[in-house]
């Protein structure tokens, strides 16, 4: 289906307004699945995902996703339908995700370690009527499910010729619905926001080299963010159930790691001071990076870049970014989460939602085309009574602009409806 800029359906009846096309996106239609298809054509034999002893190439992932998308299309999965993805590993998650994206449907990732309450939140917020899952998780869902590691399922799927009309995705269609752990709020992210965010990260940090390491939680926001950064460069996503090691084994080849600050703290706890490492860049995403973690990194890995992206709501789409190792930690404050990334505008507001002058402390808000375009919630609007555009998002943090114009986080907003994400 051509991207004509008209409105299209998304999860739970929410609609994304058409926003036009950009020249740089036209080579791959400005969509995530289109980007992956380009990489599959040019790097078909390269490994896309390596998850412990299991891997898949770009070409194989593309072929399997086309077959699965065809089966889902014949099962009447429609444009804009939400589909829950609860997968065993990153290989399975990649194929399921690509298939849903090719249909123009909406991926609702469910982290592998999600508890019962989290499963119920994902189902309720999304309104999904189908689960793509591994056999280990089938019994946890009452919804209809397609078990992706059942040989009989793939025997049926592989007999079908891939549907010639695919892909159906468009750049302003919703690609993912990310549901917060704490309060049951879902953030709808379109393909365009992902593409803008990935391009900005590559401009700031440079493209990842060889492989991007993530922790072993397929479906988690930080893993999703690291995966698409790897795919945008045609390199390997590398995952381990035990987490990202600071001093990799001789068989590991990742030079970049993307993870949450809490996971990186765990990795440093297990590291031997002075041990050699192949990691050239560590990128932390999600909540603000604690000062002690910055200092530990600078002591233990002084030659490895430490960057952080402040993504306070969904854990994947950054609002601001900072390079903690740029000056050796001599002048930057760990409370500084940096300046806005491209296509994002941060404002500091009072309790009534009015913008404050630089230097004054208030609630941290953001808007922009590189952020989720709308939110769904089981308990009404997360912003309470404030009449705000859907694209204007409130974080659970208080902050201010410092004299250099960077954003400093000063604490937790007591008026926030829930605890900050962890």
C-alpha positions, 0 to 999 in steps of 0.5 A: 500500500502506498504511503499517501500521507492519509490517516491510518488505523492503529491500536485500540482505534487510535489514529496517526495523522499523516505527516508527509515524506522525507527524501532520505527515507524514500529508499526504504519507504521510511519504515523499519521493515523497509529498512530491514529489507534493504539490509537483507538484499545487500547483507543477506548472508550476514548474521542479524541476531546471535542469541547464545547458540542460536542465530539468524541471517538478514536474508533468512529473517526476511524470508521467514517474516514474509511467510509468517506475515502471509499466514497472519494476513490470511488469518485476517490480521488487519492494518493497525491491529495490535499483536502481542509478541511474547518470545523466547529469544531475540531470533524469534522476536525479530521474525515475529516483529518483522512479520507484524510490521510488514502487515502494517499492524502494531507490535506490542512487545511483552518482555520475556520475564513479564509477570502476570500483572504485566501480561494483563496490562499489555493485553488490556491497554492494547486490546489485542486479540492475538499473541505470537509466542514461544511454547514456554509461554503459551499456557500464560495466555487465554487469548488465541496464540500462534506458537512460533517454535512449534514445528507443525506451525512452520510446516504449514506456514512454509508451504504458502507462497509469500503474499505479493502485496506485502508490505502494507506498512507506512511511515506514519503508521504505528510500529510499536505500542510500548506499555509501561511496567508501573501504571498501564500506559501505552506509548504509540511509536510510529515508523517515522519517530524510530527512523528519526531517532536512529538517524540522530543517534548515529549522527551523535555517536557514529554507527555501531561497529561489528555487533551491538550487545544487549541483555537477554530480554527480548521485547524490553525497550532497551533491547528494542532500541539496541536492535534497530540501531544494529539493523540500521547499520547492518551489523549483528545484535548479540544477546546473552541471558546472563547480561552484557559482560564488561570483559567479553569472552574470546568468542564475543565480538560486540564493541557496543553495548546498549542497556539500562543503567541498572543492568550496567551496574550489575555488569560492573559488579561482575567485572574484574578491575583492569581486565581487558574489554572489547567494548568501545562504547556503552550507551545507557538508555532510560532513567538518569544515569546515577553519579556513582555509576558514571564514576565507576565506569570512568575508573574501570573503563577509562578508554570506553565511551559512556553515553546516556540517553534520557528516555523517561517514559517508554525507555526507548525513545530518548528526550535528551543525550549526554556523553559522560566521558567527553571531559573525563568527568571533570566538569559534567554533573551526573544530574545533567542528562544533556541537551535535546535530541533532534526533533524533540523539544523539552520544556520545564512547566509548573503544576498548572502546565505553564512553561517556566524560565530557564533556571527554575525547577519544575516538571519535565515535559517534551514534544516532538516528531521523534517521540511517541505520537499518542498514549493509551491508558487503562485509567484515562489520560496520564496528565490528569486534567491538563488539556494538552496535545497528545504529542505533549508528554510529561515525565515523572521527573523534576528538572531545570535548565542550567546556565549552559542550556542543558537539562538537569534532573533534580528529583521525582515529581510528587504530582506524577501519577506513578513511580519513574520507570526502572 
